[in-house]
Amino acid sequence: MKMNAMQKLGLAAVILLGMLAAGCDRQQAAADNGLVLAGKTMGTQWRVSLAGVSADRQEELRTKIQQQLDEDDHELSTWKKDSVLSRFNQSRDSRPQPVTPAIANIITLSLRIGRLTQGAMDITVGPLVNLWGFGPDIQPSHTPSQAEINAAKALTGLRHLQVIERADGAYLQKDLPGLYVDLSTVGEGFATDNLARLMEKEGIHHYLVSVGGAVLTRGHNAAGKAWRVAIQKPTDRENAVQALVDLQGHGISTSGSYRNYYELDGRRVSHVIDPQTGQPIEHHLVSATVIATTALEADGWDTGLMVLGTEKAKALALREKLAVYLITKDKEGFSSWMSPQFRAFLLQDASARR
């Protein structure tokens, strides 16, 4: 699985505090993080920080981590033609097709969040993503016409997708032959949760794991302190901290619109596509961060909130009691807002307006 419109790859909107130069000594940060492993997957980077683990295990753990991530990629990738998801997408059969329990669980969660966001989070939006040049296709040389947008939209819709649980396993069914499911928007969270499960399986209970913009923590760091995670300011400076949180064993994910974009016909084209209009978003919400029990759930909510825009995202966060932090561009620069549930995780906030 590689970067496309619904992924937060390269945003670095959620960053480990230990990676920051500002406000701390690098050697002390490394000591606090303990053993740190890192690598590449799904077109982005993974990072695992461990406490109380001998350096003698690093190569063994690195191999197991990469194997787990490769397995995840083989399930969810839309770039690999032989992946579980690609085989479903390539099929034009309307009969139920067997899928792995993992994909069934991811899609069940995605459909639930899709309904609660009134379609703002839509894992079938792939044709529109590709049309605007954020999928496997190259960037368009011209702004797509309304006819092209309508044609792509006709191939989307959560109502066309169904998860079926049977005694002999999980199945996925579509009633639209050209339906194209893209799980990139939740792929980082899914992989992050799997890394956490791997750590527990290996008898490791103090860790911080991340894939792309999704992070999950358990226990404490090598210094015996809480793992701290920073939310980045919407700027090109990668060490600019907007807020600082203690996840308390939860997952966090951020979706943003301020880095992954291109210019077309004098217009700034964001990678976040509104499934309702078929157009890239143009509102002033630039970053949505969600803390949830799992990284997968956080990863699912943040994209939907980004599509909705500031006011609708606030209303949804309050209604569903979500831990949400929003950054919006306004006349004075940027302003931030957090839900009451988010405040429980907050250690430091640069400039929140409540």
N, C-alpha and C positions, 0 to 999 in steps of 0.2 A: 504494500500500500504506500503510495507516495502522495505528495501534497496536491490537494485540489481545493476548491473554493470553501468547503466547509471545515477544513482543518485549520488549526491554529499553529501550524508549523512555522518555526522561526520567529514567532512573535516575541518570545521570551517575556511575555507579560506576567507570568508567574515565575519567579526566580528564587534559587536558594540563597539565603542570606550569606552563607559561607562563600559564595562566588563573588560577593561585592567587595570592591576595594574601599568604597567610602565608609568611614566610620569604624573600621576594624583593621587589625593587622592580619595580613594574609597567612602568616605562619600560625597564628592563634586560631584563625578560622579553620585551617586544615586540621589542627589538633582537635578542635571541637567536632569536626565531621568524622574523624576516625578514618577507617578504610573507605576509600572512594573509588568506585569503578564506573566507567563510562564507555559508550560506544554509539553506533548508529543503527537505526531501524526505521522502517516505514517512511523514509525520506526525512527523518528528523533525528534527534539525539535522545539517548536514554542515559540516566544517571542513577546510581545507587550509592548511598552513603550509609555505612554500617558502624555500629558501636559494639565494642566487646568481641570483635571478630579478628582472629589472627591473620596477618598478611600472608601466611602460608597457604591460606584457602583462596586467595584472590583469583588465581588462574582457573581453579575448579569452579568457583562461583561465576566467573566471567563466562565460561563455556556454557554453564547451565542457564544463565540469564539470556545469552544470545540464542540458544536453542529454543527457549520458551518464546522469545520475541519472534523468531523465525516461524514457529508454529502459528502464532497469532496472525502474522502477516499472511501466511498461506490460507488462513480461513477468510480473512476480511478484505484482502487486496482486490481492487478493481483493475489493477495494472497487470496482474498475473492471470493469464487466461485459464490456468488450471486450478485456481483457488476455488474454495467451496462457493463463495459469493459470486464469482465470475461465471461459474457453471450455471447457477440459477439465473443470472442476468442474461446469459446467452440463450437460454431455453425459451421457446415460444409456447410451451405446454401450459395449459391452464389447470392441469391436474396437480394435486399436492405433491411436492418434491421433498425428499428427505434432506434435512440439514442437521448440523451438529447442535447439541444442546446449548452450546455457547452462543451461536448465531440466533437461535430461537429466543434466548433470554435477552440478548441485546435488542433484537427487533421488538420484542414485547415491551421493553422499557421505552424504546424510541416511539412506538405507537402511542403509549400512554402520555408521554411528554408532548408528542405532537398534538394530541387531542386537547390537552390542557393549555397549550399555547395557541389553540385555534389554527393549527397548521403552520405556525411560524417555524417550528422545527420539523423538517420534512426530509426523511431519508430517501425519498424517491425523486429529489430535486436534481439528480444527476444530469438529465438532458439539458437543463438550464445552465448548470455549472459548466458543462462542456461547451454550450453555445457561447458563453461569455469568456471562454478560453482559460478556465482554471482547472480543467480536468486533463485527460490524456491528449485532447486536441490542442492545437496551437492557438495563440491569441488571434482573434478576428482582425481583419484589416479594416473593417468598418463596423459601426454600431449596428447590432442586429435589428432588423425591421420588426414591426409589430407582428407581421405575418410569421416571421421566423420564431418570435417569442411565443406566439399562440400555438404554433406547431409543436414546440418543445414542451409547453405546458400541458398539451393534450396527452403527453406521455407520462405525466406525473399524477400523484394523488395517493395519500395514505389509505383512502377507502378501497383502493384496488389491491391491497396487500393484507394477508391474514396468516397468523401463526396457528397451527393446529397441533395439539398435543394428543398423541395416541399411546396405547400400551406398548407399541413397538418402537416408539421414538417420536421425535419432533419433525414437523413438516412445515413447509412454507408454500403458500399458494398465491397466485396472482390471476386476476381476471382481465388483465390488459397485457397482451403479448409483448409489447415493447417496454414494459415497466423495467426500470433500471434502479436497483437499490444500491445506495452508496453509504457505507457505514463509517466513512472517514471522520465525520463529526463526533463520533463516540469511540473511535478506534484507540486514541491515546489513553483515554480513561480506562477502557477495557484492558489494554496492555499493562497499564500501571497497576490495576487491581491484581492481575495475574502475577506480576512481579512480587507484590506483597504476599500473595499466597505461596509463592515459591520460597520466599524468605522464611515464612513460618514452617514450611515443610522441612527446610534446612536447619530448623532449630534456632533461627535468628529472630529476636523479638524487639530489637531496637534498631530501627532503620528509617530512612527517607528514600523513597523510590519515585522516579519521575520518567515519563515519556513525553517529549514535546512540552506542551503547556499544562499537562496533568500531573499532579503530585499527590502522594499519600504518605502519611507518617505513622509510626508506632513507637511507643516508648520514648527514649531520650537519646541525645547525642553522646559522643565519647567523653564530653566534659560533665555528663550527668545533668545537662540542661535540656529544656524543651527544644524540639526542632522548631526553628523559626523560618517562615517563608515570607518573601517580600512580593508585593504586587507592584509592578513597574509603572512609572508615570508614562503617559502616552507621548514618548519622545524617542528620538533615535539614540539617545544615551542609554546604554544597556544597564548601567548601574544606578539609575535614578529611581529612588524608592518612593512610591506613593503611599503605601500602607504596609504594615508589618503584622503578621498573624501567627498565632500558635494553633495549629490544626487540631490538637488534642485527639490524635488518632483518626482524623477524618481525611477526606480527599478534597482537592481543590482544583479548579480549572478556570481558565480565562479565555474568552473570545474577544478579539479586537479587530478594528477596521483600519488602524492607522499605519500598518506596514505592508500588508499583502494587497497591493493594488497596482494598476498601471494606468497610463494616460491613453485615451482613445478619442479622437475627434474633439480634442479640447476639453474632455470630460475625465474626471478622476473616477475610475471604475474600481469599486471595492470588491473583494472576494466573497463578501457575504451577500447572498442572493435572497431576495424576498420571494418565497414560493407563490404568494398571492398575485404579485404584479409581474413576476418573471424578470424583474430588474434588480440590479445591485442597489443596496440600501443607500439612501441619501440623507438620512436624518443625522442628528448631532451626537448620538450615543457612540462613543469610541471604544469603550471597554466594558465588559460585563464579567464579573468574577462570581463564582458560586462555590460554596463549601457544602458538602453533603457527606452522608455516611460512606459512600464509595466514590472513587474517582470517576467511574463510569456514569453515575447519576449526575455528578457535577458537570461532566463533559457534555451530557445531553442537554442540560438546562441552559448552559451559557450561550450556545448558539441561538436558541429560540429567543432568549431575552435580547440578544443583539439585534435580531430581525425586528422585534416589536418596537424598539425605540424606548427612550427614557421613561415616559409617563406610563405607557402600557406595561413596561417591565416592572416598574415600581408597584403598580396595582397587582400584578400577578404574584410578585414576591411576597407582598403582604397577605394576599388571599391564600396562598399555598404555604405560608410560613417558611419561606426559603431564606437561607443565609446568603445574601446577595450584596455585592459592592459594585456600584455603577460609576463610571467616569464619563462626563458629558462636556463637549466643547461648547463654550458660550462666549459672549462678548468680552468677558474679562479673562478669558483663557480656558481654564478647565475647572469644573466643579465636581464634587463627588457626593454620593448618597449611599447610605448603608441601611439595610433592614435591621430590625431589632435582633433577629437571630444571628446576624453577622457580628454584631457588637460583642457577643459573648466570646468571640475568637480574637478580637482586635487587641494588639499590643501598642500600636502606634499608627496615627493617621495624620497625613501631611496637611490636608485642608478640606475636611468634610463639611458639607452643608446639609443639615438634617431637616 
